[in-house]
């Protein structure tokens, strides 16, 4: 399952980068607080996945 976990981790990291990009570009569909919360949730998911791998 390491390949599946790596794929999920990559997906979460790309999602976090997308949210950060949206926040930097002033995406009016989201407030900065919502974008930051989504990034925080995504990074938390990545950390949990890495903890499960250990």
DOLUM-961336 format. One line per field, with one value per residue (C-alpha): residue number from 1; z, x, y. Coordinates in pm, whole numbers, plus 50000, padded with zeros to 5 digits. Each point is the difference from the previous one (the first is absolute). Last residue first. Layout:
num c(NUM,...)
c3 c(Z,...)
c1 c(X,...)
c2 c(Y,...)
END
This chain:
num c(54,53,52,51,50,49,48,47,46,45,44,43,42,41,40,39,38,37,36,35,34,33,32,31,30,29,28,27,26,25,24,23,22,21,20,19,18,17,16,15,14,13,12,11,10,9,8,7,6,5,4,3,2,1)
c3 c(51066,49712,50227,50111,49636,49924,50304,49885,49654,50145,50225,49696,49823,50301,50039,49631,50024,50309,49825,49701,50228,50194,49681,49885,49705,49676,49972,49908,50114,49794,50312,50151,49683,49979,50361,49926,49692,50198,50265,49732,49850,50345,50053,49662,50059,50336,49845,49729,50260,50204,49696,49916,50362,49989)
c1 c(50544,49754,49713,50199,50061,49629,49919,50251,49845,49652,50118,50149,49665,49809,50239,49973,49620,50007,50232,49766,49700,50175,50120,49641,49897,49820,50195,50320,50260,50282,50194,49700,49938,50369,49995,49696,50168,50315,49795,49825,50336,50117,49683,50031,50367,49913,49721,50237,50266,49742,49893,50362,50071,49711)
c2 c(50459,50012,50106,50304,50094,49983,50213,50262,50014,50038,50283,50173,49981,50129,50294,50079,49996,50222,50246,50020,50053,50276,50169,50025,49793,50073,50324,49819,50253,49854,49908,49818,49802,49909,49879,49788,49851,49927,49821,49794,49906,49886,49799,49827,49922,49847,49794,49871,49920,49813,49798,49918,49901,49754)
END
